[in-house]
Amino acid sequence: MVSEYEIKKQICEIGKRIYDRGMVASNDGNISVKLNDNEFLCTPTGVSKGFMTPEYICKVDAEGKVIQANPGFRPSSEIKMHMRVYKNRPDVQSVVHAHPMYATAFAIAGVPLTQPIMPEAVIALGCVPIAEYGTPSTEEIPDAVEKYLPYFDAVLLENHGALAFSDSLLNAYHKMESVEFYAKLLFLSNQLGGPKELSKSQVERLYEIRRQFGLPGKHPANLCPNAKAGLPSCHSCKGTCGATLNADSGATSDDLVAQITKKVMEQLGK
């Protein structure tokens, strides 16, 4: 079993990676890892993620309250966002928040990453919606992110940055790296006249590959309410499937499927 000290070292290494790759500037970003249902390690506020050492890392409970922190260090106020992810996604073991240049540019422009342009992105990410703007340090950001958690493993934060989460620290980081690479490719292809998107049948074949691999996480291949109801999946509904339906209702996944099915039947006149 990996010790807490080793996990702290791993957090510092990932912090250095996101800093060295230009995904954060100055003291931006934060990282957390779940130890158990009530203990989490997280990066502190006000420090560069590229220059951390294990003693910087704080431990908090499921409410984000400090369990242990060395003098001069305290968790970021954005730990609320991390805790909301853990609360709604028991499969998640790590959360990475950063401000990668291209992905954040899409978040600022209000453009979700939903175009199927590359097999790896379709299989690994599915698509990346935009959570509505929220004031930092408040519950507004966690509230905005929450409704996307049942369907996606990465979310853009409007006018803010990106959030990625997965079943390990390394995989959460890889999700963030993939989001940025996807955004950069989409940006550059638009400079060349616009991307040539994969066809619906090509996307479905990629979805089937993902299902065969049994990859963990949430993905349009098997969780998108629209796809379940026979409607276009996230890759053609611009990342709004599911989220818009339960924005205010708190509906469950089954509720969403029922709502969509009802709409389809109404359109068919049945």
Summary of the structure (lengths in Angstrom):
residues: 270
radius of gyration: 18.7
end to end distance: 56.8
largest distance: 66.5
contacts: 900
relative contact order: 0.12
helix: 41%
strand: 14%
